[in-house]
Amino acid sequence: MRRSLMLDPKLAAIGIGGGLLSGLLGVGGGIVMVPLLVLWASYGQRDAHAISLGAIIPISIAGIATYGAAGEVRWWQALGLAAGSIVGAQVGAGILARIDERLLKIVFGTFLIGVAALLGAKA
Amino acid sequence: MSGPTLYAALVAFGVLIGVASGLLGVGGGTLAVPFLTLVVGLSQHSAEATSLLVILPTAVAGSLALRRRRIGNLSLALRLGVVGAVGSVLGALLALALPAGTLRIVFAVFIGLVGLRLVRDGLVAERRDA
């Protein structure tokens, strides 16, 4: 009906791709949505981040409902992590300007590779 | 760990997740899921489900903050997300159909790739801001 309610097929595809990854792996999906929004749908980096973050709201609700129906959601563990995470995000945003982003990416990336190896070894 | 100790560890690790995602834009999931499996001892499926419940309030808080600063387009983002929710249900059903060991390997490959990309970005971005 109204144009404002229609969604560009490209954006719909990006949403479905991000959603699949989010539901399968328990992550936000921004890691695929942001690059696709920038490179394929021609959004600026900042808008792409904002759109991806907003899209994660319905995407995560659907994932929580699906896992919840299977009895997999641990509510109080989530509450603890979420309480810390909301505080931490303010801190992170506050120190963003004073940090060497390059070094941070290298250190954090190396850490994730290590965690991946550990998970692989224990699987 | 159990009781209050576990809860203190959860909140402390939550702060770390928040700082990392605030700094790098890498969502909490890449950190929350390994923490919940390796440290808290949840199954891969429960860890992923619980991770999504951590991501939701963080995304709501972040989106409201961005909207106050008039960055992005929340209405468009939500419509994109509603379509994406179809993918999310399918993804979660696929995960639930997989054995925990298989799902854990798929997850490990995923964060390994994210790690490689971050390292590459860190090495390549050297002169971009100069």
Chai-1 contact restraints between the chains, C-beta under 6 A:
chainA,res_idxA,chainB,res_idxB,connection_type,confidence,min_distance_angstrom,max_distance_angstrom,comment,restraint_id
A,L7,B,R79,contact,1.0,0.0,6.0,A-B,restraint_1
A,L11,B,L80,contact,1.0,0.0,6.0,A-B,restraint_2
A,A12,B,V83,contact,1.0,0.0,6.0,A-B,restraint_3
A,G15,B,L80,contact,1.0,0.0,6.0,A-B,restraint_4
A,G15,B,V83,contact,1.0,0.0,6.0,A-B,restraint_5
A,G15,B,G84,contact,1.0,0.0,6.0,A-B,restraint_6
A,I16,B,G84,contact,1.0,0.0,6.0,A-B,restraint_7
A,I16,B,G87,contact,1.0,0.0,6.0,A-B,restraint_8
A,G18,B,G84,contact,1.0,0.0,6.0,A-B,restraint_9
A,G19,B,G84,contact,1.0,0.0,6.0,A-B,restraint_10
A,G19,B,A85,contact,1.0,0.0,6.0,A-B,restraint_11
A,G19,B,G87,contact,1.0,0.0,6.0,A-B,restraint_12
A,G19,B,S88,contact,1.0,0.0,6.0,A-B,restraint_13
A,L20,B,G87,contact,1.0,0.0,6.0,A-B,restraint_14
A,L20,B,G91,contact,1.0,0.0,6.0,A-B,restraint_15
A,S22,B,S88,contact,1.0,0.0,6.0,A-B,restraint_16
A,G23,B,S88,contact,1.0,0.0,6.0,A-B,restraint_17
A,G23,B,G91,contact,1.0,0.0,6.0,A-B,restraint_18
A,G23,B,A92,contact,1.0,0.0,6.0,A-B,restraint_19
A,L24,B,G91,contact,1.0,0.0,6.0,A-B,restraint_20
A,L24,B,L94,contact,1.0,0.0,6.0,A-B,restraint_21
A,L24,B,A95,contact,1.0,0.0,6.0,A-B,restraint_22
A,L25,B,F107,contact,1.0,0.0,6.0,A-B,restraint_23
A,L25,B,F110,contact,1.0,0.0,6.0,A-B,restraint_24
A,G26,B,G29,contact,1.0,0.0,6.0,A-B,restraint_25
A,G26,B,V33,contact,1.0,0.0,6.0,A-B,restraint_26
A,G26,B,E48,contact,1.0,0.0,6.0,A-B,restraint_27
A,G26,B,S51,contact,1.0,0.0,6.0,A-B,restraint_28
A,G26,B,L52,contact,1.0,0.0,6.0,A-B,restraint_29
A,V27,B,G27,contact,1.0,0.0,6.0,A-B,restraint_30
A,V27,B,G29,contact,1.0,0.0,6.0,A-B,restraint_31
A,G28,B,G27,contact,1.0,0.0,6.0,A-B,restraint_32
A,G28,B,G29,contact,1.0,0.0,6.0,A-B,restraint_33
A,G28,B,I55,contact,1.0,0.0,6.0,A-B,restraint_34
A,G30,B,G27,contact,1.0,0.0,6.0,A-B,restraint_35
A,D47,B,G72,contact,1.0,0.0,6.0,A-B,restraint_36
A,A50,B,L66,contact,1.0,0.0,6.0,A-B,restraint_37
A,A50,B,I71,contact,1.0,0.0,6.0,A-B,restraint_38
A,A50,B,G72,contact,1.0,0.0,6.0,A-B,restraint_39
A,I51,B,G72,contact,1.0,0.0,6.0,A-B,restraint_40
A,I51,B,A77,contact,1.0,0.0,6.0,A-B,restraint_41
A,L53,B,A59,contact,1.0,0.0,6.0,A-B,restraint_42
A,L53,B,G62,contact,1.0,0.0,6.0,A-B,restraint_43
A,L53,B,S63,contact,1.0,0.0,6.0,A-B,restraint_44
A,G54,B,S63,contact,1.0,0.0,6.0,A-B,restraint_45
A,G54,B,L74,contact,1.0,0.0,6.0,A-B,restraint_46
A,G54,B,A77,contact,1.0,0.0,6.0,A-B,restraint_47
A,G54,B,L78,contact,1.0,0.0,6.0,A-B,restraint_48
A,A55,B,A77,contact,1.0,0.0,6.0,A-B,restraint_49
A,A55,B,L80,contact,1.0,0.0,6.0,A-B,restraint_50
A,A55,B,G81,contact,1.0,0.0,6.0,A-B,restraint_51
A,A55,B,G84,contact,1.0,0.0,6.0,A-B,restraint_52
A,I56,B,A59,contact,1.0,0.0,6.0,A-B,restraint_53
A,I57,B,A59,contact,1.0,0.0,6.0,A-B,restraint_54
A,I57,B,V60,contact,1.0,0.0,6.0,A-B,restraint_55
A,I57,B,G81,contact,1.0,0.0,6.0,A-B,restraint_56
A,P58,B,G81,contact,1.0,0.0,6.0,A-B,restraint_57
A,P58,B,V82,contact,1.0,0.0,6.0,A-B,restraint_58
A,P58,B,A85,contact,1.0,0.0,6.0,A-B,restraint_59
A,I59,B,G81,contact,1.0,0.0,6.0,A-B,restraint_60
A,I59,B,G84,contact,1.0,0.0,6.0,A-B,restraint_61
A,I59,B,A85,contact,1.0,0.0,6.0,A-B,restraint_62
A,I59,B,S88,contact,1.0,0.0,6.0,A-B,restraint_63
A,S60,B,L52,contact,1.0,0.0,6.0,A-B,restraint_64
A,S60,B,I55,contact,1.0,0.0,6.0,A-B,restraint_65
A,S60,B,L56,contact,1.0,0.0,6.0,A-B,restraint_66
A,A62,B,A85,contact,1.0,0.0,6.0,A-B,restraint_67
A,A62,B,S88,contact,1.0,0.0,6.0,A-B,restraint_68
A,A62,B,V89,contact,1.0,0.0,6.0,A-B,restraint_69
A,G63,B,L52,contact,1.0,0.0,6.0,A-B,restraint_70
A,G63,B,S88,contact,1.0,0.0,6.0,A-B,restraint_71
A,G63,B,A92,contact,1.0,0.0,6.0,A-B,restraint_72
A,I64,B,L52,contact,1.0,0.0,6.0,A-B,restraint_73
A,I64,B,L53,contact,1.0,0.0,6.0,A-B,restraint_74
A,T66,B,V89,contact,1.0,0.0,6.0,A-B,restraint_75
A,T66,B,A92,contact,1.0,0.0,6.0,A-B,restraint_76
A,Y67,B,A49,contact,1.0,0.0,6.0,A-B,restraint_77
A,Y67,B,A92,contact,1.0,0.0,6.0,A-B,restraint_78
A,A70,B,L96,contact,1.0,0.0,6.0,A-B,restraint_79
A,E72,B,H45,contact,1.0,0.0,6.0,A-B,restraint_80
A,E72,B,S46,contact,1.0,0.0,6.0,A-B,restraint_81
A,E72,B,A49,contact,1.0,0.0,6.0,A-B,restraint_82
A,V73,B,A49,contact,1.0,0.0,6.0,A-B,restraint_83
A,V73,B,T50,contact,1.0,0.0,6.0,A-B,restraint_84
A,V73,B,L53,contact,1.0,0.0,6.0,A-B,restraint_85
A,R74,B,S46,contact,1.0,0.0,6.0,A-B,restraint_86
A,R74,B,T50,contact,1.0,0.0,6.0,A-B,restraint_87
A,Q77,B,L10,contact,1.0,0.0,6.0,A-B,restraint_88
A,Q77,B,T50,contact,1.0,0.0,6.0,A-B,restraint_89
A,A78,B,T50,contact,1.0,0.0,6.0,A-B,restraint_90
A,A78,B,L53,contact,1.0,0.0,6.0,A-B,restraint_91
A,A78,B,V54,contact,1.0,0.0,6.0,A-B,restraint_92
A,G80,B,Y7,contact,1.0,0.0,6.0,A-B,restraint_93
A,G80,B,L10,contact,1.0,0.0,6.0,A-B,restraint_94
A,G80,B,V11,contact,1.0,0.0,6.0,A-B,restraint_95
A,L81,B,L10,contact,1.0,0.0,6.0,A-B,restraint_96
A,L81,B,G14,contact,1.0,0.0,6.0,A-B,restraint_97
A,L81,B,A32,contact,1.0,0.0,6.0,A-B,restraint_98
A,L81,B,V54,contact,1.0,0.0,6.0,A-B,restraint_99
A,A82,B,V54,contact,1.0,0.0,6.0,A-B,restraint_100
A,A82,B,P57,contact,1.0,0.0,6.0,A-B,restraint_101
A,A83,B,V11,contact,1.0,0.0,6.0,A-B,restraint_102
A,G84,B,V11,contact,1.0,0.0,6.0,A-B,restraint_103
A,G84,B,G14,contact,1.0,0.0,6.0,A-B,restraint_104
A,G84,B,V15,contact,1.0,0.0,6.0,A-B,restraint_105
A,S85,B,G14,contact,1.0,0.0,6.0,A-B,restraint_106
A,S85,B,I17,contact,1.0,0.0,6.0,A-B,restraint_107
A,S85,B,G18,contact,1.0,0.0,6.0,A-B,restraint_108
A,S85,B,G28,contact,1.0,0.0,6.0,A-B,restraint_109
A,S85,B,V54,contact,1.0,0.0,6.0,A-B,restraint_110
A,S85,B,T58,contact,1.0,0.0,6.0,A-B,restraint_111
A,I86,B,A61,contact,1.0,0.0,6.0,A-B,restraint_112
A,V87,B,V15,contact,1.0,0.0,6.0,A-B,restraint_113
A,G88,B,V15,contact,1.0,0.0,6.0,A-B,restraint_114
A,G88,B,G18,contact,1.0,0.0,6.0,A-B,restraint_115
A,G88,B,V19,contact,1.0,0.0,6.0,A-B,restraint_116
A,A89,B,G18,contact,1.0,0.0,6.0,A-B,restraint_117
A,A89,B,G22,contact,1.0,0.0,6.0,A-B,restraint_118
A,V91,B,V19,contact,1.0,0.0,6.0,A-B,restraint_119
A,G92,B,V19,contact,1.0,0.0,6.0,A-B,restraint_120
A,G92,B,G22,contact,1.0,0.0,6.0,A-B,restraint_121
A,G92,B,L23,contact,1.0,0.0,6.0,A-B,restraint_122
A,A93,B,G22,contact,1.0,0.0,6.0,A-B,restraint_123
A,L96,B,L23,contact,1.0,0.0,6.0,A-B,restraint_124
A,R102,B,G122,contact,1.0,0.0,6.0,A-B,restraint_125
A,R102,B,A125,contact,1.0,0.0,6.0,A-B,restraint_126
A,K105,B,L118,contact,1.0,0.0,6.0,A-B,restraint_127
A,K105,B,D121,contact,1.0,0.0,6.0,A-B,restraint_128
A,K105,B,G122,contact,1.0,0.0,6.0,A-B,restraint_129
A,I106,B,V119,contact,1.0,0.0,6.0,A-B,restraint_130
A,I106,B,G122,contact,1.0,0.0,6.0,A-B,restraint_131
A,F108,B,L118,contact,1.0,0.0,6.0,A-B,restraint_132
A,G109,B,G115,contact,1.0,0.0,6.0,A-B,restraint_133
A,G109,B,L118,contact,1.0,0.0,6.0,A-B,restraint_134
A,G109,B,V119,contact,1.0,0.0,6.0,A-B,restraint_135
A,L112,B,I111,contact,1.0,0.0,6.0,A-B,restraint_136
A,L112,B,V114,contact,1.0,0.0,6.0,A-B,restraint_137
A,L112,B,G115,contact,1.0,0.0,6.0,A-B,restraint_138
A,I113,B,G112,contact,1.0,0.0,6.0,A-B,restraint_139
A,I113,B,G115,contact,1.0,0.0,6.0,A-B,restraint_140
A,V115,B,P34,contact,1.0,0.0,6.0,A-B,restraint_141
A,A116,B,A108,contact,1.0,0.0,6.0,A-B,restraint_142
A,A116,B,I111,contact,1.0,0.0,6.0,A-B,restraint_143
A,A116,B,G112,contact,1.0,0.0,6.0,A-B,restraint_144
A,L119,B,R104,contact,1.0,0.0,6.0,A-B,restraint_145
A,L119,B,A108,contact,1.0,0.0,6.0,A-B,restraint_146
A,G120,B,A108,contact,1.0,0.0,6.0,A-B,restraint_147
A,A123,B,G101,contact,1.0,0.0,6.0,A-B,restraint_148
A,A123,B,R104,contact,1.0,0.0,6.0,A-B,restraint_149
A,A123,B,I105,contact,1.0,0.0,6.0,A-B,restraint_150
